[in-house]
Amino acid sequence: MEISLMLAEQILSLVLICIVGFLITYFKIISSAESRVISRICVYVIIPCSMINAFQTELDQARLSGLGLAFVGAILIHMMYLGATKLLDVAKVPLDNVERASIIYNNAGNLVIPMVAGTLGTEYIFYTSAYIAVQNFLMWSHGQIIMGVPNGKSNFKKIFKNPCMISIFIGVSLFLFQIKIPGAVGIAISSSAACLGPLSMLMIGMMLGEQNLKKIFSSLKVYRIVVIRLILYPLLTMIVLFILSKLWVHNDINNILLVSLLCAIGPSAATVAQQAQLYDHPLKVYVSSINVVSTSLCAITMPLMALLFQFILS
């Protein structure tokens, strides 16, 4: 219960920053185009610093086991998402490819990392890397194909050239060899990592400032996908993680599984909207609408799901 209240408070604080970003764009104090600059800073500087900083911790059996648990959880969750999406097709639930991508892939990085840091502590960012790594691999392979990558071939180089993946590789290497980043460099990395939450939400707010919110929030078609992404799939995720909790032994299993849950139940991935833009998909505006609505409503659904999950595990 306490963690759920902390999560709700953390999300509310991020939403307030998002509102500030929306207002300064809406009233033309700055242009929405400047959000792309902040986006690049987050992708190429802040998120990598967060991931590297999370791995600056002691190597012990408990952490290795916890990371293994997080990886197994991430793999099982994505297998479930892919299988459940296939079952929706069999059940003749009408979904096009961009809708499938929007319900399978979610914002597990710039939105979830500050939530984890603010509720459980910065040391738990360590475990988010498992979900992010698995999702990035699938998003830049399977995700690219269903979003209309030219010639139907995914670009596997993008999986490993992705700044987040590079930072995970660096962080894991430093962790395994127990190399501590010294002095001013370490302080610079940790200080940059602390900027992730505010900058990410400011950027999202600035992006919303250029949207026709009335049109976006009045589209009933969008809510069908949002319900699947924020309610149905999180409930299925809880079942998977509950079963895993009975099969894996770890002294901090509840918190690690909660991190896995938070990684999995966020809004549809901004990357999906970016890929739609990149490949000039005819439904690119619709994809962006799904991202906007799900990002707004997750402030309600994520704390509720976290509270329900804690009740299930107790």
N, C-alpha and C positions, 0 to 999 in steps of 0.2 A: 504493500500500500504506500509506504513511504517513498519508494523508488518511483512509483507511478505519479505521485504528487510532484516529486522533483522533476520528472520528465515533462509533466504538464507545464510546470513553471518554466523549464528550459525552453520548451517549444514556444510558449507565450512570449518569452523574451526575444526569441528569434523572429517570431511573427511581427513584433513591434519594430524590429530593425527593418524587416521587409516592408512594412508600411511606410517607414521613413524613406526607403528607396523609391517606393511608388510615388510618394508625394513630391519629392524633389524632381522627379521626371515629369509627373503629371502637370506640375506648375512651371515646367520649362526652366527650372534652375540649372539643370544640366540635361544633356540629350541622352536618349535611351541608347544611342550608339556607344556611349562611354561605358555602358555595362559590359560590352565586349572586351574592353581593356581590363576591367576587373576580373572578368571570366578567365582571360588568359593568365593573369597574375595568379589566380587560384589554381588553375590547372598546372601551370609550369613552375610555380614557386611554393605556394602555401600548402597544397595537398601533399606534394612530395616531402616537404619539411615535416608535415604531420606524421606521415608514414615512417620516415627515418627516425624521427624523435620517439615514436612509439616503441621501436625496437631497441632503444638505448636502455636496456634493462638486464638484469642478471639472468644468466642461462641456468635453468634448473629443470628437473624432471617434471615438476608440476606445470611449468609454462609450456614445455614441449608437448605434454599430454593435452593441455588445454588448447594449444594451437591445432593439434591433430583432431581434437573434438570439433573445433570450429570448421576445419576443412571438411570433415566428414559431413557435418551438418549442412554446409554450403552446397556440397555435391548432391546430397539427398534432396534438399529443398529445390534445387534447379531441375533435378530429375522429375520431382513431383510437379513442378510448374509446367514442364514440357509435356508430361503425361496428361495432366489435367486439361491443358489447352487442347490436346488431341482429343480427349473425351468430349470437350465442348463441341468440337467439329462433328464427332460421331453423333452427338445428341442434337445435331442440326441447329446449334446456336450460331446465328450468322456473324462471322468474324472475318474481316479482311486482314491482310498481313500486318498493316500498321497497328491494328488493334491487338493482334497477337503479340507483337513486339512490346506494346505498351503495358500489357498485363504480365508478361514474363519478366521484363527488365525494369528495375527501379533505381531510384537515387540512393545508392548505398555509400556514397562518399561524402560530398560536401554538405549534405543535409544530416546524415546519421552520425558522422564522426564528432561534430560539436555536441550532439545530444548525448552520446556515450561519454564524452569527456566531462560534460556538465553534471551528469547523474551518477555514473559509476566511478568516474575518475579517469585521468589521462592514461593510466597504465592499461586500461581496457581497450584503448584504440588498437593495441597490439593484435587483438583477436578479430578486429574488423577486416584486417588484411586478407584473411582466408576467403571471406565472402566476395570481397572486391576482386581478388585474383580470379576466382572461378567465374564470376559474372563478366569480367573483362574478356576472358578467353572466349566465352560463348557469344558475347555481344559483338566482338569483332570477327566472328566466324559465322555462326548460325544467324545472329542478328543482322549482319550486313546482307546476307543472302536474301532473307525475307523482306528486307527494306528496299531491295532493288539494286544491289551492287551490280555494276556493269559486268556483262557476260556471265552473271550468276556465280562468280568466283569471289571468295572472301580474300581479303588482304591480311595474311597471317603476320606480315611484318608489323602491322599496326598494333597487334597484340603486345609485341615485345618492345615497340617503340613508344608505346603509351607512357607518358611521364609517371603515372601512378604505378604501373607495373615495374618500371625502371627503379623507382624509389623503393618498392617492395623488395626487389632483388638486392638493392644496396643495403636496405635495413636488415634483411635476413642474413646477409653475409657478415655485417658488423655484429649481429646478434650471435651467430654461430661461432665466430672467432673472438667474441667478447672484446671488440675494439670500441673504446669509448671516444667519442668526438670531444676533443679538448677545448678548454678555455672559451675564448670569444666566439669561435665557430659554433660550438655547442649551444652557447647562449643565443646566438643569432638564429639558429635553426629552431630552438624551442620557442623563442619569441615570435618568429614568423608563424609557427604552428598555431599559436594562440589566437592568431587573427582569422582563422578559418571560418568560424561560425559567423561573426559579424559581416565579413566581406562577402561570404556566400549568400547570405540572406539579403544584404544590400543589393547585390547583383540581381537576385530573383525579383525583388521589388522594382528595380529599375526596368527589368524586362516587362513586368506587368503594366508599367506606366504607359507603354505604347500600344497596349491591347484594348480592344473594345470589350470590356468586362461584362457589360450587359448582354452582349451577343453570346459571349463564351458561356456564361453561367445560365443562360436560358435554353441551351441545347440539351434536350432530353437524351439524345443519342450518346452524348459524352458520359452521362451519369451511369449508363449501363456498364461501361468499361471501368469507370471509377469504383463502382460497387464490387466488381470482380477483383480489382487491384487492391482495394483498401479493406475489404471485408471478407469475401469468399476465400481468397488465397491466403491471407493471414490466418484464418481459422484452420485451413488445411496445414499451414506451416506449424501451427501449435501441435497438431496431431503428430507430425513427423518428429518434432523436437521432444515431445513428451515420450514417445517410444524410445528415442535415443537416450533420454535421461535414465531409462530403466536398463539400458544395455552398457552404458559407459560409467566408469567409476572415477570421480574427481572431486576433490574437497571444495571446489568452487564452481561446481557444474551449473548451478542455477543462474549465476551471474553471466557465465560464458554463454549459456543458451539464450539468455535474455539479450545479449549483444547480437547473437545470430538472428534472433527474432526481429530486433530493431533494424538490422541490415536488410531484412527480407520484406518488411511491411510498409516501406516508404512509398511515396508517390511514383508514378511512372517516370522512367529515366529521361533526363534532359537530353541524353545522348541519342535517344530514339528520335526526338524532334530535330536534333542536329543532323542526323543521318538522312532524315526526310528532306531537310533543306539541301544537304550536300548532293543528293541524287535527284533533286527537283521532283519529288514525289507529288502527284496531284492532290494528295490529302495532307500536305504538310501543315496547312493551317489547322486542320482538324486534330492532327497529332499534337500540335502546340497547345490547343485547347484542353486536351486530355491532361497534359502536363500541368497546366495552370490550375485547373479545377482540383486535380488530385493533390497537388502541392498545398492548396489552400485548405482542403478538408482533412488532410492528414494530421493537422493540429488537434482535431477532435478524435480521430480514430486511433492514432498511435498510443496515446496514454491509456485509452480504454482497452486496447489489445494487450498492452503491457500489464495492466492490472489483472485482466482475465488470466493471462499466462502465469502470473505469480500465484494466483489462486489455485490454478490447476496443479502447479508444482508443489504447493504447500501441503 
